[in-house]
């Protein structure tokens, strides 16, 4: 039985058509995957169903009857709940307080705590969750916080759950737990719309999958008729290759060496970080976000001074060198937050391509003058070489897509043939096509005999590209694994557990 239908749903934002006459049928008691590149219209579609947006055209039907959903409150009343990618919990309230927030059972002028706890305990029994309801949310791991979000939605009586990129910050074990939870909810008759860019999870969980591309529906398939290659091609419109043959190109030269590095707050203190990165090697840094990866990147690039320890680049001590010196010595950096650290959105594409190098040959003419003709020629070459989609080099960067903004960063950082590339979350927020492009770039850097330090929260990316993987937990390197190692072993280390040696 079809429980939710969308017919001809269309939504504009100015001249941009986010959803273009989309038809969609969701069957009762199924887990339905929703796939598509960034900008394909997934979030707009799900947000419209949930009442965050109002459609310009089209209708939504629940169990065959037209539903007028003007706000999330309307959706909740109709039994539709949404778990957002960025959790919406109040950190310093207790678990039970977050679950009932806005729907508190009252006893005269106060919250009836006993009635609230009784209702939540019933939900815990149905879902199989184990939670300390009196703990503050801020004390819980992200995976447990997500369970609180799901319970909050169920407490409001949702029969249809929309989950937007729910596994983005989870360990493999937490992903497995979430999949088990969603299967249990499906067995209880709940209907789930699962939005994800991770195809492997879609295959592990979903009954059917719908693909969107550029605001239009491409098609819906039973998961048994789908393949990785087919879904990727439907999303992009051409064949996509995300697996790379792992070539052993490691040379003798040590490009980067950290020895006994400690740092102080702010952030996660690094504790006795030591490792070597060789020429012709991609060294991956894995871990749940917030375990010192950002601080490690800052130390390597020179944005943070260590309290103790040494950093050697090509055999020379650069511990005290500022970022500019390291860049001119042959180090490049793709920052994890390109908007904060990598670009200036209100500068042109050309100006962003020159950032940090505008005072270097061939762009400097005299002591203070920029050679505009050389700058334009350089920008046009990089736009063509890196296939940056922009009206011209004079276009403000903010008008480019996220993928093309990232290409500008990569083009600039690789322009002067660095020996070491520090790549932090290089494909975060990018669609399948842009991800494929940037991963190929990283492999090509390695093939040229240079080194890549790859920091990524995407374990699939780490395992696909790295020659070796170090796992970080609470500011320490807690283990080294081969990229072929079992995902379970990665998850143990990422969760702070040690591996048993047999």
C-alpha positions as CSV (number, residue, x, y, z in Angstrom):
1,X,0.0,0.0,0.0
2,X,1.3,3.5,-0.9
3,X,1.4,5.6,2.2
4,X,2.9,8.8,0.9
5,X,2.7,10.2,-2.7
6,X,4.1,13.3,-4.3
7,X,2.7,14.4,-7.7
8,X,4.2,17.0,-9.9
9,X,6.0,18.7,-7.0
10,X,7.9,21.8,-8.2
11,X,9.9,24.2,-6.1
12,X,11.8,27.3,-7.3
13,X,14.3,29.5,-5.6
14,X,14.5,32.6,-7.8
15,X,15.5,31.3,-11.2
16,X,16.8,28.0,-9.9
17,X,14.4,25.0,-10.2
18,X,15.2,22.8,-7.2
19,X,12.4,20.3,-7.8
20,X,11.0,19.9,-11.3
21,X,7.6,18.1,-11.4
22,X,8.7,15.2,-9.2
23,X,6.4,12.1,-8.8
24,X,7.2,9.8,-5.9
25,X,5.5,6.9,-4.2
26,X,6.6,5.6,-0.8
27,X,5.1,2.3,0.3
28,X,4.0,1.6,3.8
29,X,6.6,-0.3,5.9
30,X,9.5,0.2,3.5
31,X,12.9,1.9,3.8
32,X,13.1,4.0,0.7
33,X,16.5,5.4,-0.3
34,X,16.8,8.9,-1.8
35,X,20.0,9.5,-3.8
36,X,21.4,12.3,-5.9
37,X,24.3,14.7,-6.2
38,X,24.5,18.0,-4.3
39,X,21.9,20.3,-5.8
40,X,19.9,17.3,-7.1
41,X,16.9,18.4,-5.0
42,X,16.9,15.7,-2.3
43,X,16.9,18.0,0.7
44,X,14.4,20.4,-0.9
45,X,12.0,17.4,-1.6
46,X,12.2,16.0,1.9
47,X,12.0,19.5,3.5
48,X,8.9,20.2,1.4
49,X,7.3,16.9,2.6
50,X,8.1,17.9,6.2
51,X,6.7,21.4,5.7
52,X,9.9,23.4,5.9
53,X,9.2,24.6,2.3
54,X,5.9,25.1,0.5
55,X,5.7,23.8,-3.1
56,X,5.1,26.2,-6.0
57,X,3.2,23.4,-7.8
58,X,2.2,19.8,-7.1
59,X,0.4,17.9,-4.3
60,X,1.3,15.6,-1.4
61,X,-1.0,12.7,-0.6
62,X,-1.2,10.6,2.6
63,X,-2.9,7.3,2.2
64,X,-4.7,8.5,-0.9
65,X,-5.9,11.8,0.6
66,X,-4.4,15.2,-0.3
67,X,-2.5,16.6,2.6
68,X,-1.9,20.4,3.1
69,X,1.4,20.6,4.9
70,X,2.2,24.3,5.6
71,X,4.7,23.8,8.4
72,X,6.6,21.1,10.4
73,X,3.8,21.2,12.9
74,X,1.3,20.1,10.2
75,X,3.7,17.3,9.3
76,X,4.1,16.1,12.9
77,X,0.3,16.1,13.3
78,X,0.0,13.9,10.2
79,X,2.6,11.5,11.6
80,X,5.7,12.6,9.6
81,X,9.0,13.2,11.5
82,X,12.4,14.3,10.3
83,X,15.9,13.6,11.8
84,X,18.2,16.3,10.4
85,X,21.8,15.8,9.4
86,X,22.8,18.4,12.0
87,X,21.2,17.3,15.3
88,X,18.8,19.7,16.9
89,X,19.1,18.6,20.5
90,X,19.7,21.0,23.5
91,X,23.2,19.8,24.8
92,X,22.8,20.8,28.4
93,X,19.3,19.3,28.9
94,X,18.8,15.7,30.0
95,X,18.0,13.0,27.5
96,X,14.3,12.7,28.6
97,X,13.9,16.5,28.6
98,X,15.1,16.6,25.0
99,X,12.7,13.9,23.9
100,X,9.6,15.5,25.4
101,X,10.6,19.1,24.6
102,X,7.6,21.0,23.2
103,X,5.3,18.0,24.0
104,X,5.8,17.9,27.8
105,X,3.0,16.1,29.7
106,X,1.7,18.6,32.2
107,X,0.6,18.3,35.9
108,X,-1.0,21.7,36.6
109,X,1.8,24.2,36.1
110,X,4.8,21.8,35.9
111,X,6.1,19.0,33.7
112,X,4.8,15.6,34.8
113,X,8.2,13.9,34.9
114,X,6.8,10.5,35.9
115,X,4.4,10.4,33.0
116,X,7.1,11.6,30.6
117,X,9.5,8.9,31.7
118,X,6.8,6.2,31.5
119,X,6.1,7.1,27.9
120,X,9.8,7.1,27.0
121,X,10.4,3.8,28.7
122,X,7.7,2.3,26.5
123,X,9.5,3.6,23.4
124,X,12.8,2.2,24.7
125,X,11.2,-1.2,25.0
126,X,9.7,-1.0,21.5
127,X,13.0,0.2,19.9
128,X,15.4,-1.9,21.9
129,X,17.4,1.2,22.8
130,X,19.3,1.4,26.0
131,X,19.7,4.9,27.3
132,X,20.3,6.7,30.6
133,X,17.5,9.1,30.4
134,X,18.9,11.4,33.2
135,X,22.2,12.0,31.4
136,X,22.8,15.3,29.7
137,X,23.0,15.1,25.9
138,X,26.4,16.8,25.9
139,X,27.9,13.8,27.7
140,X,26.7,11.3,25.0
141,X,28.6,10.1,21.9
142,X,27.2,11.3,18.5
143,X,25.7,7.9,17.7
144,X,23.7,7.9,21.0
145,X,22.6,11.5,20.4
146,X,21.2,10.3,17.1
147,X,19.1,7.7,18.9
148,X,17.7,10.5,21.1
149,X,16.7,12.3,17.9
150,X,14.9,9.2,16.6
151,X,13.1,8.8,20.0
152,X,12.1,12.4,19.9
153,X,10.4,11.9,16.5
154,X,8.8,8.7,17.7
155,X,7.5,10.3,20.9
156,X,5.6,12.7,18.7
157,X,3.8,9.8,17.0
158,X,5.6,9.6,13.7
159,X,4.8,6.7,11.4
160,X,6.9,8.1,8.5
161,X,10.5,9.0,9.4
162,X,12.8,11.1,7.1
163,X,16.5,10.7,7.9
164,X,18.8,13.2,6.2
165,X,22.4,11.9,5.9
166,X,22.2,10.1,9.2
167,X,25.6,8.3,9.1
168,X,27.8,11.3,8.3
169,X,29.7,11.3,11.6
170,X,29.2,7.8,12.9
171,X,31.8,5.0,13.3
172,X,31.2,1.7,11.4
173,X,29.9,0.1,14.6
174,X,27.4,3.0,15.1
175,X,26.3,2.7,11.5
176,X,25.6,-1.0,12.0
177,X,23.6,-0.1,15.2
178,X,21.6,2.5,13.3
179,X,20.9,0.0,10.4
180,X,19.7,-2.5,13.0
181,X,17.5,0.1,14.6
182,X,15.9,1.2,11.3
183,X,15.2,-2.5,10.4
184,X,13.5,-2.9,13.7
185,X,11.4,0.1,13.1
186,X,10.5,-1.2,9.7
187,X,9.4,-4.5,11.3
188,X,7.1,-2.5,13.5
189,X,5.4,-1.0,10.5
190,X,7.3,2.3,10.3
191,X,8.0,3.9,6.9
192,X,11.5,5.4,6.5
193,X,12.9,7.7,3.8
194,X,16.7,7.4,4.0
195,X,18.8,10.1,2.4
196,X,22.4,9.2,1.9
197,X,25.3,9.7,-0.5
198,X,26.9,6.4,0.7
199,X,25.8,3.8,-1.8
200,X,27.0,0.9,0.3
201,X,24.6,1.8,3.1
202,X,21.7,2.2,0.7
203,X,22.4,-1.4,-0.5
204,X,22.6,-2.7,3.1
205,X,19.4,-1.1,4.2
206,X,16.9,0.0,1.6
207,X,14.1,-1.9,-0.1
208,X,13.8,0.6,-3.1
209,X,15.8,3.6,-4.2
210,X,14.9,6.8,-6.1
211,X,17.5,8.8,-7.9
212,X,17.3,12.6,-8.5
213,X,19.5,14.6,-10.9
214,X,19.3,18.3,-11.4
215,X,16.0,18.6,-9.7
216,X,14.3,15.8,-11.7
217,X,13.5,12.2,-10.9
218,X,15.6,9.8,-12.9
219,X,14.0,6.7,-11.8
220,X,13.0,4.3,-8.9
221,X,14.4,0.8,-8.6
222,X,14.0,-2.2,-6.3
223,X,17.3,-2.5,-4.6
224,X,17.7,-6.0,-6.0
225,X,17.8,-4.6,-9.5
226,X,20.3,-1.9,-8.7
227,X,24.1,-2.0,-8.9
228,X,26.7,0.5,-7.6
229,X,27.7,1.4,-11.1
230,X,24.1,1.8,-12.3
231,X,23.1,4.1,-9.4
232,X,26.2,6.2,-9.7
233,X,25.6,6.6,-13.5
234,X,22.0,7.6,-12.8
235,X,23.1,10.2,-10.3
236,X,25.8,11.7,-12.6
237,X,24.6,11.0,-16.1
238,X,27.8,9.1,-17.1
239,X,29.9,6.2,-15.8
240,X,31.8,7.0,-12.6
241,X,34.9,5.3,-11.2
242,X,35.7,5.7,-7.5
243,X,37.9,2.6,-7.0
244,X,41.6,2.9,-7.8
245,X,44.2,0.2,-8.2
246,X,46.6,0.6,-5.2
247,X,50.1,1.0,-6.6
248,X,53.1,0.6,-4.3
249,X,55.2,3.7,-5.3
250,X,56.7,4.5,-1.9
251,X,60.2,5.9,-2.1
252,X,63.0,6.0,0.4
253,X,62.8,9.8,1.0
254,X,60.9,10.8,4.1
255,X,59.0,14.0,3.2
256,X,57.3,14.6,6.6
257,X,58.3,13.4,10.0
258,X,56.6,14.3,13.3
259,X,58.4,13.2,16.4
260,X,56.9,13.3,19.9
261,X,54.5,16.2,19.1
262,X,52.4,17.6,22.0
263,X,50.1,20.6,21.9
264,X,48.0,22.6,24.4
265,X,44.4,23.7,24.2
266,X,42.3,25.2,22.7
267,X,41.0,22.2,20.9
268,X,42.0,18.6,21.4
269,X,45.5,18.4,22.8
270,X,47.8,16.3,20.7
271,X,49.7,13.7,22.8
272,X,53.0,12.2,21.6
273,X,52.2,12.2,17.8
274,X,55.0,10.5,15.8
275,X,54.9,9.2,12.2
276,X,56.7,9.4,8.9
277,X,55.3,10.1,5.4
278,X,57.3,9.0,2.4
279,X,57.5,10.2,-1.1
280,X,55.1,8.3,-3.4
281,X,52.7,7.5,-0.5
282,X,49.2,8.5,0.6
283,X,49.1,8.3,4.4
284,X,45.5,8.3,5.7
285,X,44.4,9.7,9.1
286,X,41.1,8.1,10.2
287,X,39.0,8.7,13.2
288,X,35.7,10.1,14.4
289,X,35.7,13.9,14.0
290,X,36.9,15.9,17.0
291,X,39.7,13.5,18.0
292,X,42.6,15.8,17.1
293,X,42.6,15.6,13.3
294,X,42.0,19.4,12.9
295,X,44.7,20.2,15.4
296,X,47.1,17.8,13.7
297,X,46.5,19.6,10.4
298,X,47.1,23.0,12.0
299,X,50.4,21.7,13.4
300,X,51.6,20.3,10.0
301,X,50.7,23.5,8.1
302,X,52.1,25.9,10.8
303,X,48.9,27.4,12.2
304,X,49.6,25.9,15.6
305,X,52.9,25.7,17.5
306,X,53.6,22.4,19.3
307,X,54.4,22.6,23.0
308,X,57.0,19.8,22.5
309,X,58.3,17.7,19.7
310,X,59.7,18.3,16.2
311,X,58.4,18.6,12.7
312,X,60.8,17.8,9.8
313,X,60.0,18.5,6.2
314,X,62.4,16.9,3.7
315,X,64.9,16.5,6.6
316,X,64.8,20.1,7.7
317,X,63.4,21.2,11.1
318,X,60.4,23.5,10.3
319,X,58.8,23.4,13.8
320,X,59.1,27.2,14.2
321,X,58.4,28.1,10.5
322,X,55.2,30.0,9.7
323,X,52.7,28.8,7.1
324,X,54.0,31.0,4.3
325,X,57.5,29.6,4.7
326,X,56.3,26.1,4.6
327,X,54.2,26.8,1.4
328,X,57.2,28.3,-0.3
329,X,59.3,25.3,0.7
330,X,56.9,22.9,-1.1
331,X,54.0,22.2,1.2
332,X,50.3,22.6,0.0
333,X,47.1,22.6,2.0
334,X,43.5,21.8,1.1
335,X,41.7,23.0,4.3
336,X,38.8,21.1,5.8
337,X,36.7,24.3,5.8
338,X,37.3,26.0,2.5
339,X,35.1,29.0,3.2
340,X,36.9,29.8,6.5
341,X,40.5,28.9,5.5
342,X,40.7,28.3,1.8
343,X,38.9,31.1,-0.2
344,X,37.4,34.6,0.0
345,X,34.0,34.3,-1.5
346,X,33.7,38.0,-2.5
347,X,37.0,37.8,-4.4
348,X,37.0,36.8,-8.0
349,X,38.1,33.3,-9.3
350,X,41.4,34.9,-10.4
351,X,42.1,36.5,-7.1
352,X,41.4,33.2,-5.2
353,X,43.7,31.3,-7.6
354,X,46.5,33.8,-6.6
355,X,45.9,33.8,-2.9
356,X,49.3,33.4,-1.1
357,X,51.2,33.6,-4.3
358,X,50.4,37.1,-5.5
359,X,53.8,38.4,-4.3
360,X,55.7,35.7,-6.2
361,X,57.0,35.5,-9.8
362,X,55.5,35.7,-12.4
363,X,52.8,37.8,-10.8
364,X,54.8,40.5,-9.1
365,X,56.0,43.5,-11.1
366,X,58.1,45.8,-9.0
367,X,57.7,45.9,-5.3
368,X,54.0,46.6,-5.1
369,X,52.5,46.0,-8.5
370,X,50.5,43.0,-9.7
371,X,51.1,41.9,-13.3
372,X,47.4,41.6,-14.3
373,X,48.2,40.1,-17.7
374,X,50.2,37.3,-16.1
375,X,47.6,36.8,-13.5
376,X,44.8,36.5,-16.0
377,X,46.7,34.2,-18.2
378,X,47.5,32.0,-15.2
379,X,43.9,32.0,-14.1
380,X,42.6,31.1,-17.5
381,X,45.1,28.2,-17.8
382,X,44.0,26.8,-14.4
383,X,40.3,27.2,-15.2
384,X,40.8,25.1,-18.4
385,X,43.2,22.6,-16.8
386,X,41.0,21.9,-13.8
387,X,37.7,22.2,-15.7
388,X,36.4,24.9,-13.4
389,X,32.9,25.9,-14.5
390,X,32.7,29.7,-14.3
391,X,31.6,32.4,-16.7
392,X,35.1,34.0,-16.5
393,X,38.1,34.5,-14.2
394,X,36.5,37.7,-13.0
395,X,33.4,36.0,-11.6
396,X,33.0,36.2,-7.8
397,X,33.7,32.9,-6.3
398,X,30.5,32.8,-4.3
399,X,28.6,32.3,-7.5
400,X,30.3,28.9,-8.2
401,X,29.1,25.6,-7.0
402,X,30.8,23.9,-4.0
403,X,32.6,21.5,-6.3
404,X,33.9,24.3,-8.5
405,X,35.0,26.3,-5.4
406,X,36.9,23.2,-4.2
407,X,38.5,22.9,-7.7
408,X,39.8,26.5,-7.3
409,X,41.4,25.6,-4.0
410,X,43.0,22.5,-5.5
411,X,44.2,24.3,-8.7
412,X,45.9,26.9,-6.6
413,X,47.5,24.5,-4.1
414,X,48.9,22.3,-6.9
415,X,50.0,25.1,-9.2
416,X,53.6,25.2,-8.1
417,X,54.2,21.5,-7.9
418,X,54.4,20.9,-4.1
419,X,56.2,17.9,-2.7
420,X,53.7,17.4,0.1
421,X,49.9,17.9,-0.1
422,X,47.9,18.0,3.2
423,X,44.3,17.2,2.1
424,X,41.7,17.7,4.9
425,X,38.2,16.4,4.1
426,X,38.9,17.1,0.4
427,X,35.6,15.7,-0.9
428,X,33.3,16.8,2.0
429,X,30.0,18.1,0.7
430,X,30.8,17.2,-2.9
431,X,28.7,15.1,-5.2
432,X,29.8,11.9,-6.9
433,X,31.3,13.5,-10.0
434,X,33.4,16.1,-8.0
435,X,34.4,13.4,-5.6
436,X,35.7,11.2,-8.4
437,X,37.6,14.1,-9.9
438,X,39.3,15.1,-6.7
439,X,40.3,11.5,-5.7
440,X,41.9,11.2,-9.1
441,X,43.9,14.3,-8.3
442,X,45.2,12.9,-5.1
443,X,46.3,9.6,-6.8
444,X,48.0,11.6,-9.5
445,X,50.0,13.6,-6.8
446,X,51.2,10.3,-5.5
447,X,52.1,9.0,-8.9
448,X,54.4,12.0,-9.5
449,X,56.5,10.9,-6.5
450,X,55.1,13.4,-4.1
451,X,53.3,12.7,-0.8
452,X,49.8,13.1,0.5
453,X,48.6,13.3,4.1
454,X,44.9,12.6,3.8
455,X,42.7,13.5,6.7
456,X,39.1,12.4,6.2
457,X,36.1,11.4,8.3
458,X,34.9,9.3,5.3
459,X,36.3,5.8,6.1
460,X,35.5,4.5,2.6
461,X,37.6,7.4,1.2
462,X,40.5,6.7,3.5
463,X,40.5,3.0,2.6
464,X,40.1,3.5,-1.1
465,X,43.1,5.9,-1.4
466,X,45.6,5.3,1.4
467,X,48.7,3.1,1.4
468,X,48.7,3.1,5.2
469,X,46.2,4.3,7.8
470,X,46.8,5.8,11.2
471,X,43.8,6.0,13.5
472,X,43.4,8.9,16.0
473,X,41.5,8.9,19.2
474,X,41.4,11.7,21.8
475,X,44.6,13.4,20.4
476,X,46.7,10.2,20.1
477,X,47.6,7.9,17.3
478,X,46.1,4.6,18.7
479,X,47.1,2.3,15.9
480,X,48.2,1.7,12.3
481,X,46.1,-0.4,9.9
482,X,46.3,-1.6,6.3
483,X,43.5,-0.1,4.2
484,X,42.4,-3.7,3.6
485,X,41.9,-4.3,7.3
486,X,38.4,-5.3,8.5
487,X,36.0,-2.4,9.1
488,X,35.4,-3.8,12.5
489,X,39.0,-3.3,13.5
490,X,38.8,0.3,12.3
491,X,35.7,0.9,14.3
492,X,37.3,-0.5,17.5
493,X,40.3,1.9,17.2
494,X,38.0,4.8,16.2
495,X,36.0,4.1,19.4
496,X,39.0,4.1,21.6
497,X,39.3,0.3,22.0
498,X,42.6,-1.6,21.6
499,X,43.0,-4.5,19.2
500,X,43.7,-7.9,20.7
501,X,46.9,-9.4,19.4
502,X,46.4,-13.2,18.8
